[in-house]
């Protein structure tokens, strides 16, 4: 009896040890939390599995080599992407969705108290374009109403595009990927006439032309396979026309694009115009007359107060008077610079020296002429 009691007591002690709960504080895992706070969870909507190494090498180039980038594979095409810089995390998160091998990569920010599940990747932010609307229907309010019928509206605006329609309405929507892609929508206006609105999706590449779902190609469609086994294969109802070939540009005066990876052409042109160029600087220098340049020097010399500087100032006064009489030569030089505004670098500086030198070369002869006139008086 005693021999059997000893093993049973030891077994119970081991069970109690296994059931003991060890408390872990935030300071114990602070390093791990800090590392994960600068990470993104990503689900690849693909019908085949990809390895961690493949993802890391490809995304390193796609995301422009973010500092400290590395990837962890959680299985089932669920990955965690780590970064050193918060700026890279924000930039890449706002660019969602990304394409990897033409499959959609949906990203979410890592959160300690909200573990990532498959349900978090059910919705993907997608830009949807509404085509073939009458012109008087192309307003933001209608775009928001059309978008809300398809999901949560994140943004809506008018965009300029190329083609028969020069502007369209676009809405950025949290699209439910568990539902098939809608090909069109219908609206009825005040005249009770039905209008079909064609839909186009941005940044989607691989979807099934047979069943209309994202994430797999037609050749790997299980529904088509089942229909073929029953001898009841139907026609493909989806096609390339659902993919948008252009993203357009926001109409002037609209609010800024929420996507940080892109900027409007208007903003880029404004930034470009603000940049000083060598040609503009040379034009400004050419418009500044020699009288103003030398006049500033005369004022400085007079303030000095020495006899030598006063004498120089008096001599400069003669030069200023002569330069006014010779303004036609200076204006000719300035005009030559402005008309030939493509001068750059040293060539531009040579033109400046040429203009200034043309006045100086005529100064001695003009001085003698002026002195003779004074002597005759």
C-alpha positions in Angstrom: 0.0 0.0 0.0 2.8 2.4 0.9 4.7 1.6 -2.2 1.6 2.5 -4.4 0.9 5.7 -2.5 4.3 7.2 -3.2 4.0 7.1 -7.0 0.5 8.5 -6.8 1.5 11.3 -4.6 4.4 12.2 -6.9 2.1 12.1 -9.9 -0.3 14.6 -8.2 2.6 16.9 -7.4 3.6 17.0 -11.1 0.1 17.7 -12.1 0.0 20.6 -9.7 3.3 22.0 -11.0 1.9 21.8 -14.6 -1.2 23.7 -13.6 0.7 26.5 -11.9 0.3 29.8 -13.7 3.3 32.1 -14.2 2.5 35.7 -14.3 4.3 37.8 -16.9 4.4 41.5 -16.7 4.7 44.1 -19.5 8.3 44.9 -18.6 9.2 41.2 -19.1 8.3 41.3 -22.7 8.8 45.0 -23.5 11.5 44.3 -26.1 9.2 42.0 -28.0 6.3 44.5 -27.8 8.5 47.3 -29.1 9.6 45.1 -32.0 6.1 44.0 -33.0 4.6 47.5 -32.7 6.6 48.3 -35.9 5.2 45.4 -37.8 2.3 44.6 -40.1 0.3 41.4 -40.5 -0.4 40.4 -44.0 -2.7 37.8 -45.7 -2.0 36.9 -49.3 -5.2 36.1 -51.2 -3.8 33.2 -53.3 -4.8 29.7 -54.1 -1.2 28.4 -53.5 1.3 28.8 -50.7 4.4 31.0 -50.8 7.4 30.7 -48.6 8.9 33.3 -46.3 12.0 33.6 -48.3 10.1 34.3 -51.5 8.0 37.0 -49.9 11.0 38.7 -48.2 13.1 39.0 -51.4 10.3 40.2 -53.6 8.8 42.7 -51.1 12.2 44.1 -50.2 12.4 45.4 -53.7 8.7 46.4 -54.0 8.8 48.4 -50.8 12.1 50.1 -51.7 14.4 48.4 -49.2 13.0 49.5 -45.9 15.5 49.5 -43.1 15.6 46.4 -40.9 13.0 44.6 -43.0 12.3 40.9 -42.2 9.4 38.4 -42.5 8.0 35.8 -40.3 5.7 33.0 -41.7 2.7 32.1 -39.6 1.4 29.5 -42.0 -1.5 29.6 -44.5 -0.1 32.6 -46.4 -0.3 34.7 -43.2 2.9 36.7 -42.7 4.3 39.3 -40.3 6.5 42.0 -41.6 8.9 43.8 -39.3 10.5 47.3 -39.9 12.9 49.6 -38.0 11.3 52.9 -39.0 7.7 53.9 -38.1 7.7 55.9 -41.3 8.0 52.8 -43.4 5.2 51.0 -41.5 2.8 53.9 -42.1 3.8 54.3 -45.7 3.3 50.7 -46.6 0.1 50.3 -44.5 -1.5 53.3 -46.3 -0.6 51.7 -49.7 -2.8 48.7 -49.0 -3.7 46.6 -51.0 -0.4 45.6 -52.6 0.1 43.1 -55.4 2.4 40.1 -55.0 2.6 37.8 -58.1 -0.6 39.5 -59.1 -2.3 38.3 -55.9 -3.7 40.8 -53.4 -1.7 41.3 -50.2 -4.0 42.7 -47.5 -2.2 44.4 -44.6 -3.2 45.2 -41.1 -1.4 46.9 -38.2 -0.2 44.5 -35.4 -2.0 45.1 -32.1 -1.1 43.4 -28.9 -4.6 43.2 -27.4 -6.3 42.3 -30.7 -4.8 39.1 -32.1 -5.1 39.0 -35.9 -7.7 36.4 -37.3 -8.9 35.5 -40.7 -11.9 37.7 -40.2 -9.7 40.8 -40.1 -8.7 40.2 -43.8 -12.3 39.8 -45.0 -12.3 43.4 -46.2 -9.8 45.0 -48.6 -9.8 48.8 -49.4 -10.3 49.0 -53.2 -10.9 51.9 -55.5 -14.0 51.3 -57.7 -14.8 53.4 -60.8 -18.3 54.2 -61.9 -18.6 54.6 -65.7 -21.4 55.6 -68.2 -23.1 58.0 -65.9 -24.8 61.1 -67.4 -22.9 64.3 -66.7 -25.4 65.7 -64.3 -25.1 62.6 -62.2 -21.4 63.0 -61.7 -21.3 64.4 -58.2 -19.8 63.2 -54.9 -23.1 62.7 -53.2 -24.2 60.1 -55.8 -20.8 58.4 -55.7 -21.1 58.0 -51.9 -24.6 56.5 -52.3 -23.4 54.1 -55.0 -20.4 53.1 -53.0 -22.3 52.5 -49.8 -24.4 49.9 -51.6 -21.1 47.9 -52.0 -19.5 48.4 -48.6 -18.0 51.0 -46.2 -17.0 54.1 -48.1 -13.6 55.4 -47.2 -13.3 58.1 -49.8 -15.1 59.5 -52.9 -14.3 62.1 -55.5 -14.3 63.2 -59.1 -11.3 62.2 -61.3 -10.1 63.2 -64.7 -9.4 60.3 -67.1 -8.5 59.8 -70.7 -11.1 58.5 -73.2 -14.7 59.2 -74.2 -15.6 60.2 -70.7 -13.2 62.9 -69.5 -14.3 62.6 -65.8 -15.7 59.8 -63.6 -16.7 59.2 -60.0 -14.5 57.0 -57.9 -15.1 55.5 -54.4 -12.7 53.8 -52.1 -14.6 51.0 -50.5 -13.8 48.3 -47.9 -14.7 45.4 -50.3 -15.9 42.1 -48.9 -13.8 39.5 -50.6 -16.1 36.7 -49.5 -18.6 37.9 -52.1 -18.3 37.8 -55.8 -17.3 40.9 -57.8 -20.2 43.0 -59.0 -20.1 43.7 -62.7 -22.6 46.6 -62.8 -25.2 48.4 -60.7 -28.5 50.1 -61.7 -30.0 53.4 -60.6 -33.3 55.0 -61.3 -33.4 58.8 -61.6 -36.2 61.4 -61.4 -37.4 60.4 -64.8 -38.0 56.8 -63.6 -35.6 55.6 -66.3 -33.2 52.9 -65.3 -29.5 53.5 -65.9 -26.8 50.8 -65.9 -23.6 51.9 -64.3 -20.5 49.9 -65.3 -17.9 49.1 -62.6 -14.1 48.9 -62.9 -11.8 47.9 -60.1 -8.3 49.2 -59.5 -5.3 47.1 -58.5 -6.9 43.7 -58.9 -5.3 41.2 -61.3 -6.2 37.6 -60.5 -9.8 36.7 -60.1 -11.9 33.9 -61.5 -13.8 34.6 -64.7 -16.1 31.7 -64.0 -17.3 32.3 -60.4 -16.3 35.9 -60.0 -14.3 35.5 -56.7 -10.9 37.0 -55.9 -7.9 34.8 -55.0 -7.8 32.1 -57.7 -7.7 31.7 -61.5 -10.3 30.1 -63.6 -8.2 26.9 -64.2 -8.1 26.4 -60.4 -11.8 27.1 -59.8 -13.5 24.3 -57.8 -16.9 25.4 -58.9 -16.0 25.0 -62.6 -14.5 21.6 -61.8 -17.7 20.4 -60.1 -19.8 21.7 -63.0 -17.6 19.9 -65.5 -18.0 16.6 -63.6 -21.7 17.0 -63.8 -21.5 18.1 -67.5 -23.0 21.4 -66.8 -20.3 24.0 -67.4 -21.6 27.4 -68.1 -20.1 30.5 -69.8 -17.7 32.8 -68.1 -19.5 35.8 -66.8 -16.5 37.9 -65.7 -13.6 39.2 -67.7 -10.7 41.7 -68.2 -13.1 44.6 -68.7 -13.5 44.7 -64.9 -9.9 45.8 -64.5 -9.2 49.5 -64.6 -6.4 50.5 -67.0 -6.0 54.0 -65.5 -6.5 55.5 -62.1 -7.1 59.1 -63.3 -6.3 62.4 -61.5 -8.4 64.2 -58.9 -10.3 67.2 -60.2 -8.7 70.6 -59.3 -10.0 71.9 -56.0 -10.8 68.4 -54.6 -9.4 67.2 -51.3 -6.0 65.5 -51.2 -5.5 61.8 -51.9 -5.5 59.8 -48.7 -2.9 57.4 -50.2 0.5 58.5 -49.1 2.3 56.6 -51.9 0.7 58.7 -54.6 0.3 62.5 -55.1 -1.8 64.4 -57.6 -0.2 65.9 -60.7 -1.3 69.3 -59.6 0.6 69.1 -56.4 3.7 67.8 -58.2 3.5 70.7 -60.7 3.2 73.3 -57.9 6.2 71.9 -56.1 8.1 72.0 -59.4 7.3 75.6 -60.1 8.5 76.6 -56.6 11.9 75.3 -57.2 14.4 78.0 -58.2 16.1 77.3 -61.5 19.3 78.8 -62.9 17.5 80.4 -65.8 15.1 82.2 -63.5 17.9 83.4 -61.3 19.8 84.7 -64.3 16.7 86.6 -65.5 16.3 88.3 -62.2 19.9 89.3 -62.2 19.6 90.7 -65.7 16.6 92.8 -64.7 18.6 94.4 -61.9 20.1 97.5 -63.5 23.8 98.4 -63.2 22.7 101.7 -61.7 21.1 99.9 -58.8 24.2 97.8 -58.2 26.7 100.6 -58.3 24.3 103.0 -56.4 24.3 100.6 -53.5 28.1 100.7 -53.5 28.1 104.5 -53.6 25.9 104.7 -50.5 28.2 102.4 -48.6 31.2 104.5 -49.6 29.6 107.8 -48.5 28.7 106.3 -45.1 32.4 105.4 -44.6 33.3 109.1 -44.3 36.9 109.0 -45.5 38.2 111.4 -48.1 39.3 108.6 -50.2 35.9 107.0 -50.2 34.2 110.3 -50.9 36.4 110.8 -54.0 35.5 107.3 -55.1 31.9 108.1 -54.6 32.1 111.3 -56.7 33.8 109.3 -59.5 31.1 106.7 -59.2 28.5 109.4 -59.7 30.1 110.2 -63.1 29.9 106.5 -64.0 26.2 106.4 -63.0 25.4 109.3 -65.2 27.3 107.8 -68.1 25.7 104.4 -67.6 22.2 106.0 -67.9 23.2 107.4 -71.3 24.5 104.0 -72.3 21.4 102.2 -71.2 20.6 101.0 -74.7 23.8 98.8 -74.7 22.9 97.3 -71.3 19.3 96.6 -72.3 20.6 94.9 -75.4 22.7 92.6 -73.3 19.8 91.9 -70.9 17.4 91.2 -73.8 19.9 88.8 -75.3 20.1 86.9 -72.0 16.3 86.7 -71.5 15.5 85.8 -75.1 18.2 83.0 -75.0 16.8 81.8 -71.7 18.2 78.3 -72.1 21.6 79.3 -70.9 23.0 77.2 -68.1 26.0 77.0 -65.9 29.1 78.8 -67.0 27.5 80.0 -70.2 25.0 82.0 -68.2 27.8 83.6 -66.1 29.7 84.5 -69.3 26.7 86.3 -70.6 26.5 88.3 -67.3 30.2 89.2 -67.6 29.7 90.2 -71.2 26.8 92.6 -70.3 28.7 94.2 -67.5 31.9 94.4 -69.5 30.2 96.2 -72.4 29.5 99.2 -70.1 33.0 99.2 -68.5 34.7 99.2 -71.9 33.0 102.4 -72.9 33.5 104.3 -69.7 37.0 106.0 -70.4 35.9 107.5 -73.7 32.6 108.6 -72.2 34.4 110.2 -69.3 36.5 112.3 -71.7 33.5 113.5 -73.6 31.7 114.6 -70.5 34.8 116.5 -69.2 35.2 118.3 -72.5 31.5 119.4 -72.3 32.0 120.8 -68.8 35.2 122.6 -69.9 33.4 124.4 -72.7 30.8 125.6 -70.3 
